[in-house]
């Protein structure tokens, strides 16, 4: 309903409630002044909760003579310039562009009961009694906001005029959110559960994050007790002057973390169990950067876009005992064979001592890792189920190792002094033959299989195989599939019979006819970008449910479709 201002005023004036009303909400009122009964000492004297929203024409809120008022919420009061507040438990001021003054009585009366204070988008607010009363509390040696649990101030740049914001005395404070407070240079905070600092351009010190010892030393147990041990959520964005001296996260209880625009630490985030870290400057990832002892329960870790990263710390990573998924992407210098020898030695230590007992999925893409480095890493993983390797040009050869080749240890000198082929050869460890279920190798044009003819058949649990952008590898594994041998039988190729899903592109030019022999359990088959392929025979793929053929423009014969009684999807382009 839309009324003219005078009519709206008359309607609201006539809606005077009874004296026992506990909660009142007025939204969208178009009158220029508040109803007289709102400030009457005889009307809504029992009111406990008052919510005023989108009363656009009000300029001044009358003095609230409500002895039982606990919660006051004002939202989008666009012309309101001044308010006077009594002692409250909760005060929320949001989206009031013209508000300049929020006054009230000084001293204990105003702050003694306040539990929640939230102020957002009040850019002109520059006189606020609640904060101006601090000096009197210091003089009287009394607690300042003794019961305040949540403090949120966003986009109110004039509200705080101190360089040091002394929040450490708010002993009950658990949630702190500060945004766009340009004057503040130093924060003193108590032990919090949530800390959010956004666009604090001059903030240099937050005493629970910026403290001795410096970054190259871990905090002692005593220091950690003072170092936000109960923190569950930490967000720091765009604080260009802030120094963070401790590795992050600061607490094992952290469930949500987001750090960016802080010069002393990499960009990192944690949400829904996934921890992501990326940095243009980071060279070594260890416990000086990440407090991995606080991430023992972490299940997913993603390291990405770290062009200068050359080494990972095995000692630090060995603490990730619950890690199930590890992804390393766009780290072109990680474990590269042509980097300095001491880094090669450190990477050798990493791969030999790395134990991730719970790891199920490993994804490595666009990295400088060598085949040997990855071989050693995989040899430590006893329960890996998924492996994706993409665009790692230093991995040039693929084979299956025997148990004796990966068990035991060798000296570091032997680890560094290897032949060129050994350095570039990925030997999938024998322990993976029974655990690996999904293998994806992509965009590795120089990778070729150099193992025994039947080695690949040892993957008894492998159900999905993707070979995309790997023409040499495809040629090795399926290059002779379907050819007639001298005795008249059909060549089955090197693919394990347990496969249920197979993706292949760039079939070799000499393979004109493909006969997927021995793949009795295959449910999904995708043949892509193979212009020389002329015929496919599917007589034995009786379990096939999905068939996709794309970019095979010379394919003329597709035989055996009549036997595919389970086929649901046929997609040809």
Beta strands, then each sheet from edge to edge (+ up, - down):
strand 1: 23-27
strand 2: 49-53
strand 3: 71-75
strand 4: 82-84
strand 5: 90-94
strand 6: 101-103
strand 7: 116-120
strand 8: 127-128
strand 9: 150-154
strand 10: 164-166
strand 11: 175-179
strand 12: 186-188
strand 13: 194-198
strand 14: 205-206
strand 15: 233-237
strand 16: 256-260
strand 17: 267-271
strand 18: 274-278
strand 19: 284-285
strand 20: 300-304
strand 21: 311-312
strand 22: 325-331
strand 23: 361-367
strand 24: 386-390
strand 25: 397-400
strand 26: 425-428
strand 27: 438-442
strand 28: 448-449
strand 29: 464-468
strand 30: 501-505
strand 31: 513-515
strand 32: 524-528
strand 33: 535-537
strand 34: 546-550
strand 35: 557-559
strand 36: 569-572
sheet 1: 1+ 2+ 3+ 5+ 7+ 9+ 11+ 13+ 15+ 16+ 17- 18+ 20+ 22+ 23+ 24+ 27+ 29+ 30+ 32+ 34+ 36+
sheet 2: 4+ 6+ 8+
sheet 3: 10+ 12+ 14+
sheet 4: 19+ 21+
sheet 5: 26+ 25+ 28+
sheet 6: 31+ 33+ 35+
end
